[in-house]
Amino acid sequence: MDQLTTDVWVQSGDAGGFPTVSAVALTPARAFVIDTLMRPQDMDPVLELLAARAGERRTVVVNTHHHWDHVYGNAAFPGLDIVAQSACPRLILQHSTTTDESVPLQPPEGVPLPTITFGDRLTYSDEDETVHLIHTPGHSEDSLVVFLTAARLLFAGDTLEWPLPTFAQRDGKDVWIHTLRQLKQLPVEVIVPSHGPAMGRALIDANERYISGVYEAVAAAKKSGAGRNDLDLPAAAFLDASAAVDDVYEDAHRGNLVWAWDEV
Ligand SMILES: [Zn+2]
């Protein structure tokens, strides 16, 4: 795994072209595992790190939301607590019977459901570190972030994403913008999104600009007669010049345009 700070490591995987990370954060009493990637085997490096570094700490596995590239490795942690927002177990079950072809079949080991859930916030207080799990709907109904207050570090799941976020919650725009404004209140210095490099807090503004910009532009285009599949709105128009958009994210952007067209 790649070491990000003294107590934080990230493990990278590839989810159908999307670079995706799972992370481990050690606090004095606990080892937090944030997301479990696409298969239980993807968690082997995480299990090795825990064996080498976690000592007596209690392992807490967190699912930032129900999407397959965040929970399909859950079976790597039998008997351990898996924590998620309260909508997450129902959404994992719904996804297990979906006909949506973009959702891969579950691994043969199955996907154990979260065992501990919460509504708005769950806090773990250790001597030198307080960890808040905060419900941040917008990308999905059950999205959460993990905020380490002393480290000023935020694991964002898919609530924040680089170079651009992907829309997955119906009528989620307003709630997502509200979530982003709440995140700006947190004294965060480093953000680790599930997709994209570790970044500064400018990522929050960049995602807010993208989301509001896309919905506004799509609403204007629809009003002037543009059809669902002929929206000529390149991603670059909604992004900073520093954001390089590869084919995978051009596709994600086109998906976002269609998604927004259905909602505005
Ligand atoms: Zn997601």
Residues whose N, C-alpha, C, O or C-beta is under 5 A from the ligand:
A	BS01	ZN	H67 D158
